[in-house]
Amino acid sequence: MKLKNILIVVKDIDRSKQFYHNLFGLDMVLDNDGNMILTEGLVLQDEKIWEKFLGKGIIPKSNSCELYFEEQDIEAFIEKLESLYPDIQYVNRLMTHSWGQKVIRFYDLDGNLIEVGTPM
């Protein structure tokens, strides 16, 4: 068995596609009308479709999982993030763990948790 994708729920696929392209360089691989696969295996799914599958509402900022990215020049990434998305909501601003890794955590436009850290 092989893990193929990670799916996150979003309110506006086009807006989210642009967000993940602008910040992480992810590009669209396939668009299936409400279910979009991006490079690196990230799938964006329209909130209405997901709610129909589950029969339940979505809970933004549930903090039950996160997308993790690594970036060597994290300070430049933060400048880009704050320039493109000045209203982004941080969970924690730049910090350094006891083992030396620098990280930030923030929510995407739909309340999905993202961590960006320097490579280990």
C-alpha positions, -999 to 999 in steps of 0.1 A, spaced: 0 0 0 11 35 -7 -1 69 6 -9 89 -25 -24 123 -14 -33 145 15 -67 162 12 -77 195 28 -111 211 26 -114 247 13 -142 272 7 -128 286 -26 -106 262 -46 -93 289 -70 -83 312 -41 -66 282 -23 -49 271 -55 -34 306 -58 -24 306 -21 -5 273 -23 11 284 -56 22 318 -43 37 305 -11 49 270 -18 52 268 -56 25 241 -59 9 238 -93 -23 221 -104 -20 186 -118 -57 177 -122 -90 196 -118 -120 174 -112 -147 201 -106 -144 206 -69 -115 182 -63 -81 196 -74 -48 178 -72 -17 199 -68 19 189 -71 35 172 -41 2 153 -36 -19 180 -19 -56 178 -28 -80 207 -24 -116 197 -21 -146 220 -21 -162 223 13 -197 216 0 -186 183 -16 -168 172 16 -198 181 38 -221 161 15 -198 131 18 -196 133 56 -231 146 63 -214 169 89 -201 205 90 -164 214 87 -145 227 118 -119 252 107 -89 256 130 -95 222 146 -58 219 152 -60 181 146 -34 180 119 -10 202 100 7 205 66 45 206 71 69 223 47 106 229 49 124 261 38 161 269 41 156 306 41 127 309 65 131 346 70 126 353 33 96 330 34 81 350 62 87 382 43 68 368 13 40 355 35 35 388 52 37 407 19 12 385 0 -11 377 30 -7 405 56 -38 393 75 -26 357 79 -34 344 113 -3 330 132 -4 302 157 32 310 165 56 334 149 91 325 142 106 305 171 136 282 176 131 248 191 156 235 217 172 213 189 179 244 167 151 242 141 134 274 133 96 271 127 64 292 122 28 280 123 -1 297 108 -36 290 93 -42 290 56 -72 309 42 -96 281 54 -82 274 89 -59 245 79 -28 245 101 5 249 83 40 246 98 71 258 79 105 249 94 141 249 85 154 215 73 165 191 100 
